[in-house]
Amino acid sequence: MGKSFLLGMMSLLVLCGCSPSGADRQADRITVGFSQVGAESEWRTANTASVRAALEAPGFNLKFSDAQQKQENQIKALRSFIAQRVDVIAFSPVVESGWETVLREAKAARIPVVLTDRAVKVSDDSLYATFIGSDFVEEGRKAARWLLQDSEGKPGPMRVVELQGTVGSAPAIDRMKGFHEIIDADPRFRIVRSQSGDFTRAKGKEVMEAFLKAEDGKIDVLFAHNDDMAIGAIQAIEEAGLKPGQDIRIVSIDGVRGAFEAMKAGKLNATVECNPLFGPRLAELVRDVHAGKPVPKRVVVEEGVFVASQAAAELPKRKY
């Protein structure tokens, strides 16, 4: 019996020796430093939830930072990630420019960088491994194409106002570019006002109030760079005694639930989808980048265009 007990104990020790310790399991995880722009919209909230769920899954150790829409906060976060020697840095840049120095610091530390949602302007594109997100220029084009289709047979002039996103940000720059590329070629349309609403409902309402006052209510179309600004503008339009979606046609971008609710109520005419739920695909890219595998330089997510007549059927399906 003593011999059997001894053999049993030896077997147990061997098994224990072969099992990874908590420290070893921790070492097997990929540590990711992720810096988010902020929480300025429904879209951003959904994007953060998708990214966090994917990068807090087994196999990852997430260090998360909220930049509160300030580039200086984001640069500090990236430098903190570098100092902590994370395996991969991922971030959604507040604006396009001003990243060259900190990205060179990450490259010198041999920490690969993945851009999410928004791109950067740098002299050397080897400073980041890949980008995952939307084609913002094409989103602007889609909004313009919808407007052209909805305006078939309508004579000009049609007075258009534009609520821009955050000044200097990639979606604001690119959505404007795509929209103007098409609309400017049609002489029926005249963009009479264009100003930043900073991607927020409150600012969208404030700027739309100013537009309505400056144009004496004589506005035919509103193009908003995101749904949240459009929803704020709808409130301003209603308070001015006008009917959004009828007196002023409205097209915006993102495809959040609030936009579908507004379309169902007849207050928003169309929304161009910008899919925020790319957390799982980001996690795949992070794994590949960490493993040194080749990845595409640009990964574009799939998106559609939705109009008011589709809202009631689509609303229950929306995940954000």
C-alpha positions in Angstrom: 0.0 0.0 0.0 2.9 2.4 0.8 4.5 1.6 -2.6 1.2 2.4 -4.4 0.8 5.6 -2.5 4.3 6.7 -3.4 3.7 5.9 -7.1 0.5 7.9 -7.0 2.2 10.9 -5.5 5.0 10.8 -8.1 2.4 10.6 -10.9 0.6 13.6 -9.4 3.8 15.6 -9.2 4.6 14.8 -12.9 1.1 15.9 -13.9 1.5 19.1 -11.9 4.9 19.8 -13.4 3.4 19.5 -17.0 0.5 21.9 -16.3 1.1 25.6 -17.2 1.2 27.9 -14.2 -1.0 31.1 -14.0 2.1 33.1 -15.0 2.7 30.9 -18.0 -0.9 31.2 -19.1 -0.6 35.0 -18.8 2.6 35.0 -20.8 0.8 33.2 -23.7 -1.8 36.0 -24.0 -1.3 38.8 -26.5 -1.2 42.2 -24.7 -3.0 44.8 -26.7 -3.0 48.6 -26.0 -6.1 50.1 -27.5 -6.8 53.8 -27.6 -10.4 54.8 -28.5 -11.4 58.3 -29.8 -14.0 58.8 -27.1 -17.7 58.2 -26.7 -19.2 60.9 -28.9 -21.9 58.9 -30.6 -24.0 55.8 -30.6 -21.7 54.4 -33.3 -18.6 54.9 -31.1 -20.3 53.2 -28.1 -21.1 50.2 -30.3 -17.6 50.1 -31.7 -16.0 50.2 -28.3 -18.3 47.4 -27.1 -17.3 45.2 -30.1 -13.6 45.8 -29.7 -13.6 45.3 -26.0 -15.5 42.0 -26.3 -13.1 40.7 -28.9 -9.9 41.8 -27.1 -11.0 40.8 -23.6 -11.6 37.2 -24.8 -9.3 34.4 -23.9 -5.9 34.8 -25.5 -5.7 38.5 -25.0 -4.8 41.0 -22.3 -6.4 44.4 -23.1 -5.2 47.7 -21.9 -7.9 50.2 -22.8 -7.7 54.0 -23.0 -10.4 56.6 -23.8 -8.9 59.8 -25.4 -12.0 61.9 -24.8 -11.6 63.2 -28.4 -8.3 64.8 -27.6 -5.2 64.0 -29.6 -2.8 64.8 -26.7 -4.6 62.2 -24.6 -4.2 59.6 -27.3 -0.5 60.3 -27.8 0.1 60.0 -24.0 -1.8 56.6 -24.1 0.3 55.3 -27.0 3.5 56.3 -25.2 2.3 54.6 -22.1 1.6 51.4 -24.1 5.2 51.6 -25.5 6.6 52.0 -22.0 4.6 49.0 -20.9 6.0 46.9 -23.8 2.6 45.8 -25.0 2.7 43.3 -27.9 0.4 45.3 -30.3 -1.0 48.8 -30.3 -4.4 49.5 -31.9 -6.0 52.9 -32.0 -8.7 55.0 -33.7 -6.9 58.3 -34.3 -8.8 61.5 -33.3 -7.4 63.4 -36.4 -5.4 62.3 -39.4 -2.1 64.2 -38.9 0.4 64.6 -36.0 1.2 60.9 -35.5 4.6 60.6 -37.2 6.8 60.9 -34.0 4.9 58.6 -31.7 4.5 56.0 -34.4 8.3 56.1 -35.0 8.7 55.5 -31.3 6.5 52.4 -31.5 8.4 51.1 -34.6 11.7 51.6 -32.7 10.3 49.6 -29.9 9.3 46.9 -32.4 5.6 47.2 -31.5 3.3 46.8 -34.5 0.4 49.2 -34.8 -3.1 48.5 -36.2 -5.3 51.5 -37.2 -9.0 51.1 -36.6 -11.8 53.0 -38.1 -9.7 56.1 -39.0 -6.6 56.5 -41.1 -3.5 58.6 -40.5 -1.3 60.8 -42.8 2.3 59.8 -42.5 5.3 60.0 -44.8 6.1 56.3 -44.2 3.2 53.8 -44.3 5.4 51.1 -42.7 4.8 52.9 -39.4 1.5 50.9 -39.2 0.9 47.3 -40.1 -2.7 47.5 -41.3 -5.9 49.5 -41.2 -9.4 48.1 -40.6 -12.5 50.2 -41.1 -14.8 51.8 -43.6 -14.2 53.6 -47.0 -15.3 57.0 -45.8 -15.0 58.6 -49.3 -17.4 55.9 -50.7 -19.8 56.6 -47.8 -19.9 60.2 -48.9 -20.5 59.1 -52.5 -23.3 56.8 -51.4 -25.1 59.7 -49.6 -24.8 61.8 -52.7 -26.0 59.1 -55.0 -29.1 58.6 -52.8 -29.8 62.3 -53.0 -29.5 62.3 -56.8 -31.8 59.3 -57.0 -34.3 60.9 -54.6 -34.1 64.2 -56.6 -35.0 62.7 -60.0 -37.4 65.0 -61.8 -37.0 67.8 -59.2 -35.9 71.1 -60.6 -33.2 73.2 -59.0 -31.9 75.1 -57.3 -31.8 72.9 -54.2 -30.1 74.5 -51.2 -28.0 72.0 -49.2 -26.4 72.5 -45.8 -23.7 70.2 -44.5 -22.9 69.2 -40.9 -19.3 68.1 -40.9 -17.6 65.8 -38.4 -14.7 66.7 -36.2 -12.3 69.1 -38.0 -9.2 67.3 -39.3 -10.6 63.8 -38.7 -10.5 61.2 -41.5 -14.3 60.6 -41.7 -15.0 64.3 -41.9 -12.4 64.9 -44.6 -13.3 61.9 -46.7 -17.1 62.0 -46.4 -17.0 65.6 -47.5 -14.8 64.7 -50.4 -17.0 61.8 -51.6 -20.2 63.8 -51.3 -18.9 66.9 -53.1 -17.3 64.7 -55.8 -20.8 63.8 -57.0 -23.1 66.6 -55.9 -20.8 69.4 -57.2 -21.2 68.0 -60.7 -25.0 68.6 -60.6 -25.9 72.3 -61.1 -29.2 71.9 -59.4 -27.5 71.6 -56.0 -25.9 74.5 -54.1 -24.2 73.9 -50.8 -25.0 77.1 -48.9 -23.5 76.3 -45.4 -20.9 73.8 -44.2 -19.7 73.7 -40.6 -18.5 71.2 -38.0 -20.9 69.7 -35.5 -18.1 67.6 -34.0 -20.0 64.3 -34.5 -22.3 65.1 -31.4 -26.1 65.6 -31.1 -25.7 68.7 -29.0 -23.4 70.4 -31.5 -25.4 69.2 -34.4 -28.5 70.9 -33.0 -26.6 74.1 -32.2 -25.1 74.4 -35.7 -28.4 73.5 -37.4 -30.1 76.3 -35.4 -27.5 78.7 -36.8 -28.0 77.4 -40.3 -31.8 77.9 -40.1 -31.4 81.4 -38.8 -28.8 82.4 -41.4 -30.8 80.9 -44.3 -34.2 82.1 -43.0 -35.4 78.5 -43.0 -34.8 78.2 -46.8 -33.0 74.9 -46.7 -33.9 71.9 -48.9 -31.4 69.3 -47.9 -29.3 68.4 -44.9 -26.2 66.1 -45.3 -24.8 65.1 -41.9 -21.5 63.3 -41.6 -23.1 61.1 -38.9 -26.5 60.1 -37.5 -26.0 61.7 -34.1 -25.6 65.2 -35.6 -28.6 64.6 -37.9 -30.7 63.6 -34.8 -29.7 66.8 -33.1 -30.5 68.8 -36.2 -33.9 67.2 -36.4 -34.7 68.7 -33.1 -33.6 72.1 -34.3 -35.7 71.8 -37.4 -38.8 70.8 -35.4 -38.3 73.7 -33.0 -38.2 76.0 -36.0 -41.7 74.9 -37.0 -40.5 72.8 -39.9 -41.0 69.1 -40.7 -37.7 67.1 -40.9 -37.8 64.6 -43.7 -40.4 66.6 -45.6 -39.6 70.3 -45.6 -35.9 69.4 -45.4 -34.7 66.1 -46.7 -32.0 64.5 -44.6 -29.3 62.0 -45.4 -26.7 61.0 -42.8 -24.1 58.3 -42.2 -23.6 55.5 -39.6 -26.8 53.5 -39.5 -27.3 53.5 -35.8 -30.6 52.5 -34.1 -31.5 56.1 -33.5 -31.4 56.8 -37.2 -33.7 53.9 -38.0 -36.1 55.2 -35.3 -36.0 58.6 -36.9 -36.6 57.1 -40.4 -39.5 55.0 -39.0 -41.0 58.3 -37.7 -40.6 59.9 -41.1 -38.0 62.4 -39.8 -34.9 61.1 -41.6 -34.9 60.0 -45.2 -31.8 57.8 -45.5 -28.7 56.6 -43.7 -25.5 55.2 -45.1 -24.3 52.3 -43.0 -20.8 52.5 -41.3 -20.4 49.2 -39.6 -18.7 49.5 -36.1 -18.9 45.8 -35.3 -15.5 44.8 -36.5 -14.0 43.6 -33.1 -13.7 39.9 -34.1 -11.9 40.8 -37.4 -9.6 43.2 -35.5 -8.8 40.4 -33.1 -7.8 38.1 -36.1 -5.6 40.9 -37.5 -3.9 41.4 -34.1 -3.1 37.7 -33.8 -1.7 37.6 -37.3 0.4 40.8 -36.8 1.7 39.5 -33.5 2.7 36.2 -35.2 4.5 38.1 -38.0 2.1 36.8 -40.7 1.4 38.9 -43.8 -1.8 41.0 -43.5 -3.6 43.2 -46.0 -2.6 46.9 -45.7 -6.3 47.9 -45.7 -9.3 45.8 -44.6 -12.7 47.4 -45.5 -15.9 46.3 -43.8 -19.1 45.6 -45.7 -21.8 48.3 -45.6 -25.2 49.2 -47.2 -27.6 52.1 -47.6 -31.0 52.2 -45.9 -34.0 54.4 -46.7 -37.1 55.3 -44.6 -39.3 52.7 -46.3 -37.0 50.0 -44.9 -36.8 51.3 -41.4 -39.7 49.4 -39.7 -38.5 46.0 -41.0 -34.8 46.6 -40.4 -35.0 48.2 -36.9 -35.5 44.9 -35.0 -32.4 43.5 -36.7 -30.1 46.4 -35.8 -27.3 45.4 -33.4 -26.2 48.9 -32.6 
